[in-house]
Amino acid sequence: MSAKPRRAAGVLAAFTAVALAATACGGSDEPAGKDAKNITLTISANSIVGGKNSAGAEWIEKWVIPKFIEAQKAKGVTAKVTFTSSGVDDEVYKTKLALDLRSKGGADVIAVDGIWVGEFAQAGYLKPLSEVAGDQVDSWEGWSQIPDSVQGLGSFEDKRYAIPLGTDGRVLYYNKKLFARAGLPADWQPKSWQEILDAGAKLKALPGVTPIQINAGTAMGEATSMQGALPLLVGAGGEVYKDGKWSGATQPVKDMLDFYGKVYGGGLGDPKLQQEAKGRDKSFAEFAAGKIGILAEGDYFWRSVINPKDGIAKMADRDTTVGYAMIPAKQPGAGIRGQDFVSMSGGGVRTINPNSKFPAQAWELLSFMHSAEAVKAELAGEARITARQDVNKEVLAGDPMLSFITEKVLPLTAYRPPLAVYPQVSVALQEATAAATAGKSPDEAAAEYQKKVEGFVGGPGNVTS
């Protein structure tokens, strides 16, 4: 998931509510098959009407289920579809789902966090969709509407395990008023890290202004990794996990740490803010007050933080004062896949339980839930980024910033490795940024980081240096 919770679908990110009842995974005595005339399916997600992710639960109960049953009836199929709702801590669901899938139980269509897909695939709890439901999976019309980069959210080792729900993207926000005072352009788009530092140097001349805010250290938690360390890492051409190995003291890791050193060692950032328990929220308030020039964040910042209507740090002049730019690679072409610009994304996905008694029909239900019509119904008029570009073009037409994310950022984004050890590696990354911010050399901070990672992942044989 993204560093900050996303509403409803975006954080249907939680693992499914586990249907421990005997009716789990079908529940009919009729032989399973594509031509079955009586089918029983269960949908499960960590949402409940009147509670957690309430809107998502209402959509399933009041729109998905009746519409799907109606469509099946038109084909001569009697479908019984139920929703197992619940609303507890995500980690509780993760544990419960693991137990459920291990015992061959659970719902047929389940909503999970993309960050858990690989872990459950490695454990054998999830299988590629085409292995579960056959050739109809790869011929689904929806894949052509979901960029390959976004499909990565539900993929593992180049195989599709799930369909992404909503997603997000990271950009550089900047204050146009401060830029004007510093002699910087209103339509700023840096093409290298050096151009960010150069802009920061000009902003430094403004009294009471922190030029650059890029999250660092452990107090910011996963927001340091997603908004800072990982976008910089992919911008230097590196990935935290690739080809079965974790990045150690690689050159991209050192380049990333060097950038932190230049920002905070060069007086372009506020190192104390990175250490405060509420430092991220304080950075939001400072940006809204015109005290931060450049800030790296996700689209959550635009939608929910500085939103003039109901943001937690409202900016009445957001639409005219706040600019946004893609995060550049270290230099043109230096990013992953040879990219000039980069981003990181998170989000939830839905998948099919490999133990379903009606896998073909479970796929019909899953793909129905991700049709353009269903996705628009789930949004219920809200402007939010979905996985489908056709829907995004329609529902985001009135929001240039979110359109910018879906059109410019999502096609070049990247995702965290969906593996069990990642959270520990992420903390080590955060600690490395703290060390660089405090003045340690990139080489020294990277070496310490590698040593920690080796301890997490089974030794140096599993680490690239």
N, C-alpha and C positions, 0 to 999 in steps of 0.2 A: 504494500500500500504506500501511498504517498506519505510524506512525513506528517502531514496534518490530515485528520479524518475527512473523508469525503461523504457527502450526503447519499442517502438511499442506495441507488445502484452502484455508485462509485465505491461505496463501502459495503455493498453486499459482499464486500471483500472478505467478510468473515467466512469461516468454513461452515458447512451446512449444519442445520439442525439434524441430528441423526434420528432416523425413524427406527427405533428399536423394536417397534411392534412387529408382530408376525406378518403383517401385511407389507413389510418393507420390500422394495424391489419387485414390484408387480403384485404378487399375492393372489393370482388366479391359477386355478388348476388347469386351465386350457393350455394346450401346447403353445409355447411361444413361437412366433414366426411372423414374417412380414404380412401374411394374409389373415392373421387372427382377427376375429370379428368382435371379440370381447376383450378389452384390455384394461389393466389397472396400473396407474402410474402415480408416483408421489414426487412432488417438488419440495425441496427443503432449502432454507436460507436462514441466516441469522437476522431475522426481522420479524416483527410482530405488530399487528394493528394497535395503535395507541401507545406503542413503546419504541424500541430500537428500530430504526429504518422503517417507520410506519408506512410511509408512502409506497415503498417497495412491496410491502406485504399486501397493502390494499390493491395494488396493481395486479399482483398474482391472483388474489382471491376474486376480485370483481371484474377483471378484464381477461387475463390469460386463461384461466380455467374455463369460464363459460364459452369464450371464443373458440378455444381448442376443441372442446366437447362438441360444439356446434359444427365445426369443420369436419370432425371425424364422423359425425352422424350423417353428414352429406355424402360421405364415402361408404355408408353402410356399416360403420364401425361404432359399437357402443363403448364409449370410453368413460372410465371412472378415474377422475384426477383429484387428488387431495394435496393439501399444503400443510407441511409440518412447520409450524411457526415457533420461533423462540427468540429471545433477545438477551444474551449474556455476553460475557467477555470473550473476545475473539480466540484467545488462547485456550479457553475451556472447550470451545468448539473444535479446535484443531485436535486436541487430545481425544475428544469424544469421537470425532470422525475417524481417526486412526483406528481406534478400537472397533468401530462399527465395520469399516471396510475390511479389517483383518478377519472379522467373523462372517464375512460375506453378506452383511446386512446393509441397511441404509436406504435412503431415497434413490429414485431413478435419476432425477436431474438435480444437481447440487451446485450451490454457489460457493466459491472458494476464493481465497486471496491468491493472486497470481504469484506471490513470493513463495507459496508453498507447493506449487505444481511439481517442481523437480524433485523435491524431497519425497513427495508421495509417489511419484513415478519410480524413483529409485527403490522405494520400499515395495513396489509391486501393487500398490493400492489403486493407482490410476493407470490406464492404458491409453495409447493414442486413439483418438476418436474413430478413425477409420478401421482400427482393429476391433473396436467394440460394435460399431454400427454399419460397417461395410462401405462399398463404393459411393453410396449416396452422399457421404460426408464431403468428399473432395469435389463433387459437382455442385455443391450448394452455391446459390447466387451471391450470398452474403460475403464470401471471401473476397470477391472482386471489389467490394466496397470498403474493406478493412485493409489499410496499408500493411505491407509486409512487416514493417517495423512495429506496428501495433499488434499484429498477430503474434509477435514475439512474447507478448505478455502471457499468452496461454500456451506457449510452445516450450519444449525441452528437447535438447539434442536434435533440433531441426524437425521435430514431429509435433503435429497439432494435438494437444491434449484437451483444449478447452477453447471456448469462444470468449473474447474479451467483452467486458461491459463498458463502462466509461473509462477514460484514462485522463491524463493530465500532461503538462509539459513545463519545463523550466526555462526562464528567460532572464534577461537583465532589465530591471525597471530603472528609470532615471527621472529626475525632477527637471522638467524643461525650464522652469524659472531660474533654478540654480545654474543650469547649463548656460542660459543666456548671460547671466552675470559673470560667468567664468569664461565667456567667449567661445563656448562650445555649440555645435549645431543642434537645432531642434529635432532633426531627423537622424540622430546619431545611430550608426551601426558599425561597431568596431569589427575589424577584420582580423585582429590578433590580440593576444594577451597584452602585448606592449601598448596597444592603443587604449586598452582599459586603464593601464597604469598611467599613461600620458594624460588621459582625461582626469584621473584622480589627482594628478599633480597640479592641474589647473584649478580643480575644485578646492584644493588645499589652501588656496589663497583667500577663500571666503571665510570670514570669522564665524565661529560657532557651527561649522559644517563638517561632518565626518564624510570624507569623499566616497569611500567604498565600504559596503557591508557585505561580506561573504562569510557565512556561518563557519565557525571553527570551534574545536574542542568538544568535550563530552557533555557539557551542560545543555547544548543545543540538541544532543541526541542524534537521531536519524536525520534530522534536518541539516546537520553538518554534512553528512554523507550525500544526501540527495540534492542539496542545494549548492554544495561546495566541492567536496573532494571528488565525487564520482563524475560530475560534469567536466571538471578539470582533467581528470584522468582520461576520460574518453577524448577530450580535446587535445591531449598529448599523444593520442593513438594507442592508449592502453585500455585494458579491461581488467576489472578486479578478478575475474575468473574466465579462463579461456583454455580450450583444448584439454580439459581435465586438470588444469593446474591453477593455483591461486597466484596472483601477482605478489612478488616480494619487493626487494629493493631494485626494481626495474627503473630504466630511465624515465618512463612516463610518471611513475610514482615520485621520483626525485623532482621532475619538472613541476608537478602539482604542488609539492611541498615548497619548492623555490618560489612559486607564485605567492603562496601564503606568507613566506618570509618577506617578500618585497612589499606586499600590502601592509602588513602589520609592523615589520621592521622599518619600513620607510615612512611611517607616520601617516599612511593613507587610510587606516582603519582604526577602530577603537578596540584594543585587545581586552580591556576590562569588561566590555559588554559581552564578550564571548564566554566569560566565566560566570556570569550571573545566572541564577536559577531561572529567572524570567527574562533572560536576555533577548530571546527571539521576539517576545511580545513587546519589549521595550524598543527593539529595532523597528518594529511596525509603527509604533507611536511616534518615534523620531522621524521616520520617513514621512509620515502623514503630516508632521509639523514642519516639514521643510528643512530638517536638520541632517538628512542623509542624502547624498547625491546619487549614488548608484547602489542598487540592492538586487541580489540574486535570489529569486523565489519562483514558486510555481504559480499556475493560473489561479490557485486558491487565494493568493494575495489580492488579485484583482477582483475576484468574485465576492469574497467573504471578509476581507480585511479592510481595504480602502473603498469599498462600495459606498457611494454617497448616501444610499438609502438605509442600509442596515448593517454596514460593516462594523467590525470591532474597533477599527481606527478610521472612522469616516473621513473621506476627503471630498468636500463639496465640489471642488474643482478637478476631480480626478480625470475626467475625460479630456480636459484641455491642458492640464499640468503634467500628467504622468505619461512618459514615453516608454516604449518597450522595444527591446532589440534581441535578436538571436544571440546565443552564447557562442563566441567564435572559438575555433580551434586555436592552438598555440600560435600557429601561423597558417595561412591558407593551405589546405590539403593535408594538414598534419593530424586531423582527427581520425577516429576509427572509420574504416571503410573509405579512407582518403577524403573525408568530408572537410568542408570549410567551416561548417557550423555544427553544433552538437546540442544534445539535451538529455535529460533523464526523465523517465515516466514510471508511474505505478498504477495500480488499480485492481479491480476484481474480475473474476471470470466465472463462467458456468461450464460444467462438464457433465458427462454421463457416468454413472456408476457402472464399472465393468461387470458387476454381478446382477444387473437388471435382467428380469425375465423377458422383457420386451425391448431389447436394445434398439431395434429399427424404429419403433414407435417413440422411444425415449428421445432418439435423435430428431424425429419429427417435431416433438414438443420443444426440444431445445432450440432447434433452428427457427421454429415459429416464434419463440420468445425473443429471438434476435432479428426478426424481420423488421423492415423499415416501419411498418405500421405499428408493430408492438413496441419498438423502441420509442417512437413518438408518443405513444400512449403512456409509456412509463415516465417520460419527461413531464407530462401534464402541463405543458406550456412554459416550463422553466428552460432558460438558456443554459445548457450545460454540454460539455464535450462528450460525445458518444464515440464508440469504436467505428461507427459507420459514417463514411464521408458524405453519402447522399443525404443522410439525416442532418449532419452537421451543416451542410450548405443551406439547408432550409431553415433550421431552427436558430442558427447563429448569424443569420443575415443581418440582424440589427445590432450585433456586438462585434465591432472591428477587432477587438483584442482577442476574443475567443476564436474568431475566424482566423486570425494570425496564427494562433497556436495550432489549429487543426490543419491549416493549409501549408504553413511554412515549417513548423516545429515537429509535428508528429511524424512526417515522413523520414526524419533523420534522427529520431530519438533512440534511446537504448534503455534496457531494463536491468535491474539487479539480478544476480544469479539466484534462482529459486531453490536454494539448498539450505539444509538445516544449520550448517556452521556459519552461514553468512552473517547473522547478527553479531557473532563474536568478532569476525573479521572487520565488520563495520565499526565496532567500538575501537578496535586497534587503529583503524584509519582515523577516527576522530581524535584519538590520543596522539597520533602522528602530526595531525594538523595543529593540535595544541602545542606540541613541542616546537614546531616550525614557527608558530606565532610568538612563542616565548624566546625565540632567537637561536634555537639549535640549527645546525647546518642541515641542508637537505640530505646529505649522505648519512649523517649521524641519525637523524630522525627516521630515515628509510630503513637503516640497518636494524634499529630497535623494532620497527614495525614488522620487518621480515621475521625476526626472532620470535615475536609473539604469534604471528600467523603459523609458523612452523609447528608451534606447540598445539595450535587448534586443529590443524589439518593432517596430522600424522607424520610430521617430519619434513625435511628439506626436499625429499623426492617429489613432494606434491606442490612445490612452490617454484615459480620462475623467478630468477634473480638476474 
